[in-house]
Amino acid sequence: MENLLIYICIIFVASILQTSTGFGFSIMATPFLLMLFKPQEAIQINIILSLIISSALIMKIKKDIDKNLLKKLVLGSIAGIPFGGLIYLSIDISTFKIIISIILLLLTLMLIFNVRFKTTTARDYIVGGISGLLTISIGMPGPPLLIYFAGTKTVKEKTRATTLAFYLFIYFISLVSQMLFTGTDLSIWRSSLYAIPAVFIGLIIGQVLFKHLNQKVFGVFTYILLGCTGTFLLIDSILSR
């Protein structure tokens, strides 16, 4: 019962972040879910609930989607998915998470110290590819998008809408791929079902918060999410070795 309450609280807070920022769910939830569930279970629960949130919001925010950028992210992710599958099936996840956490922390410091870069077609494809790789391997496509949008100072409406639209594609492909290659379990779907009320309450609160977030506060959220994700991934990876 205690673990169930912790799980519901994690999903509730992550849903608020996802709805208000467009990328908070996997970044917030995955490190904590990995402490409560086996890696495959945590990743699939994250993907299922993220799909629900993205599906619920997409029609409301579709006008803000950067369709050209979305297309390049999707095409890039297709190239990254096979490599993510190899990591998921064969490479030690703890070692991989340590590498990702260190990269996240270094990039967070770069953003805090105002390191900026321009968008290019090549970078759009690369970011999509890395997101595809991370979705399949650890269920966390958000960090590359978050870093890219923060580094290019993309407005929050475009960031949220384009990210959620991308999630609809990449999470669906990732879930189907994982079910085909490693299977799924009834407990994964049961746990996802338990969390749906928390998801929708968080969705409502997140919508209200988004209206009151200015660009500066949105940026602070970005740094906090990246920093916390990198820290928790690093600690969890060290403890699980």
Residue pairs with C-beta under 8 A, 6 or more apart in sequence:
3 36
4 194
6 32
6 36
7 33
7 36
7 191
7 194
7 195
8 194
8 195
8 198
9 198
10 28
10 29
10 32
10 33
10 36
11 29
11 49
11 195
11 198
11 199
11 202
12 198
12 199
12 201
12 202
13 28
13 202
14 24
14 25
14 26
14 28
14 29
14 202
15 25
15 49
15 53
15 198
15 199
15 200
15 201
15 202
15 203
15 206
16 24
16 202
16 205
16 206
16 209
17 23
17 24
17 25
17 27
17 28
17 206
17 221
17 225
18 24
18 25
18 28
18 50
18 53
18 202
18 206
19 53
19 57
19 202
19 203
19 205
19 206
19 207
19 209
19 210
20 160
20 206
20 207
20 209
20 210
20 213
20 221
21 156
21 159
21 160
21 210
21 213
21 218
21 221
21 222
21 225
22 159
22 160
22 161
22 162
22 163
22 164
23 142
23 145
23 146
23 159
23 160
23 163
23 225
24 142
24 221
24 225
25 46
25 49
25 50
25 53
25 142
26 46
26 50
26 139
26 140
26 141
26 142
27 140
27 142
27 143
27 146
27 225
27 226
27 229
28 225
28 228
28 229
29 46
29 49
30 42
30 43
30 46
30 138
30 139
30 140
31 229
31 232
31 233
31 236
32 232
33 42
33 45
33 46
34 42
34 236
34 240
35 236
36 42
37 45
37 191
39 93
39 138
40 178
40 182
41 185
41 187
41 188
41 191
42 139
43 138
43 139
43 178
44 139
44 175
44 178
44 179
44 184
44 188
45 188
45 191
45 192
45 195
46 139
46 140
47 135
47 139
47 171
47 174
47 175
47 178
48 175
48 188
48 189
48 192
49 192
49 195
49 196
49 199
50 167
50 171
51 167
51 168
51 171
51 172
51 175
52 196
52 199
53 164
53 199
53 203
54 164
54 165
54 167
54 168
54 171
55 168
56 200
56 203
57 164
57 203
58 164
58 165
58 168
61 157
61 160
61 161
61 164
62 161
62 165
63 161
64 157
64 158
64 160
64 161
64 162
65 158
65 161
65 162
65 165
66 158
66 161
66 162
69 119
69 124
69 162
70 162
70 165
70 166
72 121
72 124
72 125
72 128
73 124
73 125
73 127
73 128
73 131
73 145
73 162
73 166
74 128
74 166
74 169
74 170
75 125
75 128
76 124
76 125
76 126
76 127
76 128
76 129
76 131
76 132
77 128
77 129
77 131
77 132
77 135
77 141
77 166
77 169
77 170
77 173
78 132
79 125
79 128
79 129
79 132
80 128
80 129
80 130
80 131
80 132
80 133
80 134
80 136
81 132
81 133
81 135
81 136
81 173
81 174
81 177
83 133
84 132
84 133
84 134
84 135
84 136
84 137
84 174
85 136
85 137
85 177
85 181
87 93
87 96
87 133
87 136
87 137
88 136
88 137
88 138
88 178
88 182
89 181
89 182
91 137
93 137
93 138
94 237
94 240
94 241
95 237
96 137
96 138
97 138
97 233
97 234
97 236
97 237
98 233
98 234
98 237
98 238
100 134
100 138
100 140
100 143
100 230
100 233
101 229
101 230
101 231
101 232
101 233
101 234
101 237
102 230
102 234
103 230
104 143
104 226
104 227
104 229
104 230
104 233
105 226
105 227
105 230
105 231
105 234
107 143
107 147
107 226
108 223
108 226
108 227
108 230
110 151
111 147
111 150
111 151
111 222
111 223
111 226
112 223
115 151
116 151
116 152
116 153
117 123
117 151
117 152
118 152
119 148
119 152
123 148
127 144
127 145
127 148
128 166
130 144
131 141
131 142
131 144
131 145
131 166
131 170
132 141
132 170
134 140
134 141
134 143
134 144
135 141
135 170
135 171
135 174
136 174
136 177
136 178
139 174
140 229
141 166
141 167
141 170
141 171
142 163
143 226
143 229
145 163
145 166
146 222
146 225
146 226
147 226
148 154
149 158
149 159
149 163
150 219
150 222
150 223
155 215
156 210
156 213
156 215
156 218
159 218
160 210
178 184
213 221
